[in-house]
Amino acid sequence: MNKIAHSPHAHAPVSIGKVMGTVLLALTPATLFGFWLYGWPAINLWAVSLAAAIVGEGFAVSLQGRAVRPVLMDGSGILTAWLLAISLPPFAPWWIAALGSLFAVVISKQVFGGLGQNPFNPAMAARVMLLISFPLEMTIWVAPAPLSSAHAPDWLESLHITFMHQPLDGMASASLLGHVKTEFTRGAGLDQALAGYYAPLDALWGSRAGSLGETAALLILLGGLFLIARRIITWHAPVAMLLGVAVPALLFNMVNPNHYAGPMYHLLSGGLMLGAFFIVTDPVTSPNTATGQFIFGLGCGLLTWIIRTWGGYPEGVAFAVMLMNAATPLIDYYVNPRIYGRDRKGVSLTANKGS
C-alpha cells in the first residue's frame, strides 16, 4: 500500500523544488532593491539567516535518520529563512537572524515532522518569537542610505554592525507604522503623525525605514502577480487579505479621518504586501479550497488592521497569520467540498445500508 504524503502536493512536471525556486525568483527583485537601500549589513543578515537554516535543518533531519540532501534540495528551508530575513530590521545583530532561522526550521517545522506537517507558518512563527523575546533589537530601524544624507557603511563597517552590533547613530530612524503608533500614544492626530513622514509614492518605492520586505511595495506586488501568472498561487487569499485591511480602513477613515488612516496607508506600509502574496499563500498552513483561502485571507487582513489600529504592536501581519493558521483546520472542516457518496465528515453514506 502506498503512503500518501502530506501537502503541498505538486502535479508533474512541477516539483516542490521548482515551486520553491519560482517563489524565490519572485522575491529576488525586492530583495536586491533592499540590498541597494541598506547595503552590506542587510546582505550579511540575509546570508546568516540562510546559512543557519541550512545547517539547522540538515542537523535536525540527520537526527531523525532521514536523508538530508532531498530535504535541503526542496528549497522550503531556504524560502523560510529568506522570508524571515527580509522581515527583520536590516541592521539587526547576526544572532537574531541565526536564532530566528533555527527556530523556524527546527522548532516550527521539523519538530512537527517536516514539510507539510507544520501547523504554523515557520517564518511568521519565528518573527513573532523574536519580536516578543527581543523587542529592542526587533524595533531598531535605519533610514535607507542611498535615499538620505547618511553615510552608507562599507563592508568592514558592516561587519561591526552585524557581528559586533554597533549601528551607526546617524542612520537611526523609525518605521512608518512605529512612528505613527508612537505619535498616537503622545496624543497627536493622524495629520500630525503623518506630516513629513509619509507619502504614497515613497511607500510605493520603499524610500523609508523598514525591513527588506517593506521596502518596495510595488516590487513585492509584481512578484506576487508573477506567481499568480505562473499558477504557483491563486488570487483568493491575497485579494481577500488586502480587502480585509482596506475595507475597514476605508470605513473608519470616513467616520474619523484624523484618527483612522485610509486604505492606501495600510496597503503600502509594513509587511502587508509581503504577507498577502508570500505568506498567506503557503499551501501547508492555509485552507485547501478557494473559498477557504478567501476566508483565511480575509481573516488575516481584518486581524492585521485590528492589531495595527488598537493593538500594542505597530505591525500585525505575523500575529494575524498565526492566529488564522490555528483556524485553518476549522475552516477546512466547514468549507471543504463534500466527497461524492460521503457526508461532510467523510463517512460513507452507504456504509450502514444492506446489500
C-alpha positions as CSV (number, residue, x, y, z in Angstrom):
1,M,0.0,0.0,0.0
2,N,1.4,3.4,-1.0
3,K,1.8,6.0,1.7
4,I,0.0,9.3,1.0
5,A,2.3,12.3,1.5
6,H,1.3,15.5,3.2
7,S,0.8,18.8,1.4
8,P,2.0,20.6,-0.6
9,H,1.1,18.3,-3.5
10,A,2.6,19.2,-6.9
11,H,1.5,17.6,-10.1
12,A,4.2,16.5,-12.6
13,P,6.1,18.0,-14.3
14,V,6.2,20.6,-11.5
15,S,8.1,19.6,-8.3
16,I,8.2,21.1,-4.9
17,G,11.7,22.3,-5.6
18,K,10.6,24.1,-8.8
19,V,7.7,25.7,-6.9
20,M,10.0,27.0,-4.2
21,G,12.5,28.1,-6.8
22,T,9.9,30.1,-8.6
23,V,8.8,31.8,-5.3
24,L,12.5,32.7,-4.6
25,L,12.8,34.2,-8.1
26,A,9.7,36.3,-7.4
27,L,11.3,37.6,-4.2
28,T,14.6,38.4,-5.8
29,P,13.9,41.9,-7.2
30,A,12.5,43.3,-3.9
31,T,15.4,41.7,-2.0
32,L,18.1,43.1,-4.3
33,F,16.5,46.5,-4.1
34,G,16.6,46.2,-0.3
35,F,20.3,45.3,-0.5
36,W,20.8,48.5,-2.5
37,L,18.9,50.6,0.0
38,Y,20.6,49.2,3.2
39,G,23.9,47.9,1.9
40,W,26.2,45.3,3.4
41,P,24.5,44.9,6.8
42,A,21.4,43.6,5.1
43,I,23.3,41.3,2.9
44,N,25.2,39.9,5.9
45,L,21.9,39.3,7.8
46,W,20.3,37.6,4.8
47,A,23.4,35.3,4.4
48,V,23.5,34.4,8.1
49,S,19.8,33.6,8.1
50,L,20.1,31.2,5.1
51,A,23.2,29.6,6.4
52,A,21.7,28.9,9.8
53,A,18.6,27.4,8.2
54,I,20.6,25.0,6.0
55,V,22.8,23.9,8.9
56,G,20.0,23.6,11.4
57,E,17.6,21.7,9.1
58,G,20.3,19.4,8.0
59,F,21.3,18.6,11.5
60,A,17.6,18.1,12.6
61,V,16.9,15.8,9.6
62,S,20.1,13.7,10.3
63,L,19.0,13.2,13.9
64,Q,15.8,11.7,12.6
65,G,17.7,9.2,10.4
66,R,16.4,10.7,7.2
67,A,18.3,11.6,4.0
68,V,19.5,15.1,4.3
69,R,20.1,16.0,0.7
70,P,16.4,15.7,-0.5
71,V,15.1,17.8,2.3
72,L,17.6,20.6,1.7
73,M,17.2,20.5,-2.1
74,D,13.4,21.0,-1.9
75,G,14.1,24.7,-1.1
76,S,11.5,25.0,1.6
77,G,14.0,25.7,4.3
78,I,15.8,28.4,2.2
79,L,12.5,30.0,1.4
80,T,11.6,30.1,5.1
81,A,14.9,31.7,6.0
82,W,14.6,34.2,3.1
83,L,11.2,35.3,4.2
84,L,12.3,35.7,7.8
85,A,15.5,37.6,6.7
86,I,13.6,40.2,4.7
87,S,11.1,40.8,7.6
88,L,13.9,41.7,10.1
89,P,15.5,45.1,10.7
90,P,18.4,45.3,8.2
91,F,20.9,46.3,10.9
92,A,19.9,43.7,13.4
93,P,22.7,41.6,15.0
94,W,23.6,38.3,13.4
95,W,22.3,36.2,16.3
96,I,18.8,37.5,15.7
97,A,18.9,36.0,12.2
98,A,20.6,32.8,13.3
99,L,18.2,32.2,16.2
100,G,15.1,33.0,14.2
101,S,16.1,30.7,11.3
102,L,16.9,27.8,13.7
103,F,13.6,28.3,15.5
104,A,11.8,28.4,12.1
105,V,13.2,25.3,10.5
106,V,13.8,23.2,13.6
107,I,11.1,24.1,16.1
108,S,8.3,25.3,13.8
109,K,8.9,22.8,11.0
110,Q,11.0,19.7,11.7
111,V,9.7,19.1,15.3
112,F,6.2,18.6,13.7
113,G,7.5,16.2,11.1
114,G,8.9,18.4,8.4
115,L,7.4,20.0,5.3
116,G,3.7,19.5,5.0
117,Q,3.0,18.8,8.7
118,N,3.7,22.1,10.4
119,P,0.6,23.9,11.6
120,F,2.0,27.4,11.7
121,N,4.0,29.3,9.0
122,P,7.6,28.9,10.2
123,A,8.8,32.3,9.1
124,M,6.0,34.1,10.9
125,A,6.3,31.9,14.0
126,A,10.0,32.8,14.2
127,R,9.3,36.5,13.7
128,V,6.7,36.5,16.5
129,M,9.1,34.7,18.8
130,L,11.8,37.2,18.1
131,L,9.5,40.2,18.5
132,I,8.2,39.0,21.9
133,S,11.6,37.9,23.2
134,F,13.8,40.7,21.8
135,P,11.6,43.8,21.3
136,L,14.5,46.2,21.3
137,E,16.6,44.5,18.6
138,M,13.5,43.9,16.5
139,T,12.4,47.6,16.6
140,I,15.6,49.4,15.7
141,W,15.4,50.7,12.2
142,V,17.6,52.7,9.9
143,A,17.0,55.1,7.1
144,P,17.9,53.9,3.6
145,A,21.4,55.3,2.9
146,P,21.0,55.9,-0.9
147,L,17.9,57.9,-0.3
148,S,19.2,60.0,2.6
149,S,22.3,62.1,3.6
150,A,23.5,59.3,5.9
151,H,26.8,57.5,5.2
152,A,26.3,54.0,3.8
153,P,28.6,51.6,5.7
154,D,31.2,49.8,3.7
155,W,32.0,46.1,4.0
156,L,34.3,46.4,7.1
157,E,31.8,48.7,8.9
158,S,29.0,46.3,8.1
159,L,30.9,43.5,9.9
160,H,30.9,45.6,13.1
161,I,27.2,46.4,12.7
162,T,26.1,42.8,12.1
163,F,28.6,40.8,14.2
164,M,29.5,43.4,16.9
165,H,26.1,45.2,16.9
166,Q,27.5,48.7,16.6
167,P,24.9,50.5,14.4
168,L,25.6,54.0,13.0
169,D,23.7,56.5,15.1
170,G,23.4,58.9,12.2
171,M,21.1,56.4,10.4
172,A,18.7,55.7,13.2
173,S,15.1,56.0,12.2
174,A,11.6,54.5,12.8
175,S,9.3,52.5,10.6
176,L,6.2,54.3,9.3
177,L,3.9,52.1,11.4
178,G,6.1,52.5,14.5
179,H,6.3,56.3,14.1
180,V,2.5,56.7,13.8
181,K,1.9,54.4,16.8
182,T,4.3,56.5,18.9
183,E,2.7,59.8,17.8
184,F,-0.7,58.5,18.6
185,T,0.5,57.5,22.1
186,R,1.6,61.0,22.6
187,G,-1.8,62.3,21.7
188,A,-1.1,63.6,18.2
189,G,-3.7,63.4,15.5
190,L,-3.2,61.5,12.2
191,D,-2.3,64.6,10.2
192,Q,0.4,65.5,12.7
193,A,1.7,61.9,12.9
194,L,2.0,61.6,9.1
195,A,3.3,65.1,8.5
196,G,6.7,64.9,6.7
197,Y,6.9,61.2,7.3
198,Y,4.5,59.6,4.7
199,A,3.9,60.0,1.0
200,P,2.2,57.3,-1.1
201,L,4.9,57.3,-3.7
202,D,7.6,57.0,-1.1
203,A,5.8,54.0,0.4
204,L,5.3,52.5,-3.1
205,W,9.0,52.7,-3.9
206,G,10.3,52.0,-0.4
207,S,12.1,55.2,0.4
208,R,11.6,55.0,4.1
209,A,12.8,53.0,7.0
210,G,11.7,49.4,7.3
211,S,12.7,45.8,6.6
212,L,13.6,44.5,3.2
213,G,10.1,43.1,2.9
214,E,8.7,46.6,3.5
215,T,10.9,48.4,1.0
216,A,9.2,48.5,-2.4
217,A,5.6,47.5,-2.2
218,L,5.5,47.7,-5.9
219,L,8.2,45.1,-6.4
220,I,6.5,42.8,-3.9
221,L,3.2,43.2,-5.7
222,L,4.8,42.5,-9.1
223,G,6.5,39.4,-7.6
224,G,3.1,38.2,-6.4
225,L,1.4,38.8,-9.7
226,F,4.2,36.8,-11.3
227,L,3.4,33.9,-9.0
228,I,-0.3,34.2,-9.9
229,A,0.5,34.2,-13.6
230,R,2.7,31.1,-13.2
231,R,-0.1,29.4,-11.3
232,I,2.1,28.9,-8.3
233,I,-0.6,30.7,-6.2
234,T,-4.2,31.8,-6.7
235,W,-5.7,35.2,-6.3
236,H,-8.1,34.3,-3.5
237,A,-6.0,34.7,-0.3
238,P,-4.0,37.7,-1.5
239,V,-7.0,39.7,-2.7
240,A,-9.0,38.7,0.4
241,M,-6.2,39.8,2.8
242,L,-5.9,43.2,1.0
243,L,-9.7,43.7,1.2
244,G,-9.7,42.6,4.9
245,V,-7.4,45.6,5.6
246,A,-8.7,48.1,3.0
247,V,-12.4,47.9,3.7
248,P,-12.4,48.6,7.5
249,A,-9.7,51.2,6.9
250,L,-11.9,53.0,4.4
251,L,-15.0,52.8,6.6
252,F,-13.3,54.0,9.8
253,N,-11.4,56.7,7.9
254,M,-14.7,58.1,6.5
255,V,-16.0,58.2,10.1
256,N,-13.0,59.9,11.7
257,P,-10.2,60.8,9.1
258,N,-8.0,62.4,11.7
259,H,-7.7,59.2,13.8
260,Y,-8.0,56.3,11.4
261,A,-5.7,56.1,8.4
262,G,-7.1,55.4,5.0
263,P,-6.6,52.2,3.0
264,M,-3.6,53.4,0.9
265,Y,-1.6,54.0,4.1
266,H,-2.3,50.4,5.3
267,L,-1.8,48.8,1.9
268,L,1.6,50.4,1.2
269,S,3.0,50.2,4.8
270,G,4.6,47.4,6.8
271,G,4.7,43.9,5.5
272,L,1.2,43.7,4.2
273,M,2.1,43.1,0.5
274,L,4.7,40.5,1.5
275,G,2.1,38.8,3.8
276,A,-0.6,38.9,1.1
277,F,1.4,37.3,-1.7
278,F,4.1,35.3,0.0
279,I,2.8,34.3,3.5
280,V,-0.9,33.6,3.4
281,T,-0.4,31.6,0.2
282,D,1.6,29.0,2.0
283,P,-0.1,25.7,0.8
284,V,0.8,23.9,4.1
285,T,-0.7,26.3,6.6
286,S,-3.7,27.6,4.6
287,P,-7.0,26.0,3.7
288,N,-7.3,23.7,0.7
289,T,-10.3,25.2,-1.1
290,A,-10.6,28.5,-2.9
291,T,-13.5,29.5,-0.6
292,G,-11.5,28.5,2.4
293,Q,-8.5,30.5,1.2
294,F,-10.6,33.6,0.7
295,I,-12.0,33.3,4.3
296,F,-8.5,32.7,5.5
297,G,-7.0,35.8,3.7
298,L,-10.0,37.9,4.8
299,G,-9.4,37.0,8.5
300,C,-5.7,37.7,8.2
301,G,-6.4,41.1,6.7
302,L,-9.0,42.1,9.3
303,L,-6.8,40.9,12.2
304,T,-3.9,42.8,10.8
305,W,-5.9,46.0,10.7
306,I,-7.3,45.5,14.2
307,I,-3.8,44.9,15.7
308,R,-2.4,47.9,13.8
309,T,-5.2,50.1,15.0
310,W,-5.7,49.1,18.6
311,G,-3.0,46.6,19.4
312,G,0.2,47.2,21.3
313,Y,2.4,46.4,18.3
314,P,2.5,48.7,15.3
315,E,2.5,45.7,12.8
316,G,0.1,42.8,13.0
317,V,0.8,40.6,9.9
318,A,2.7,37.9,11.7
319,F,0.3,37.7,14.6
320,A,-2.7,37.7,12.3
321,V,-1.3,34.9,10.1
322,M,-0.5,32.7,13.1
323,L,-4.0,33.2,14.6
324,M,-5.6,32.2,11.2
325,N,-3.2,29.3,10.9
326,A,-4.7,27.9,14.1
327,A,-8.2,28.3,12.5
328,T,-7.2,26.5,9.2
329,P,-8.5,23.1,10.3
330,L,-11.8,24.6,11.3
331,I,-12.1,26.4,8.0
332,D,-11.3,23.2,6.1
333,Y,-13.9,21.2,8.2
334,Y,-16.7,23.5,7.3
335,V,-15.7,24.7,3.8
336,N,-14.2,21.5,2.2
337,P,-16.4,20.2,-0.6
338,R,-18.3,17.0,0.3
339,I,-16.9,13.9,-1.4
340,Y,-19.5,12.2,-3.6
341,G,-21.1,9.3,-1.7
342,R,-19.9,10.6,1.7
343,D,-21.2,13.1,4.3
344,R,-19.3,16.2,5.3
345,K,-17.4,14.2,7.9
346,G,-16.2,11.7,5.3
347,V,-18.4,8.8,6.4
348,S,-19.7,6.7,3.6
349,L,-23.5,7.2,3.0
350,T,-23.9,3.5,2.1
351,A,-21.8,2.1,4.9
352,N,-24.8,1.1,7.1
353,K,-27.1,0.0,4.3
354,G,-27.7,-3.6,3.5
355,S,-26.7,-5.1,0.2
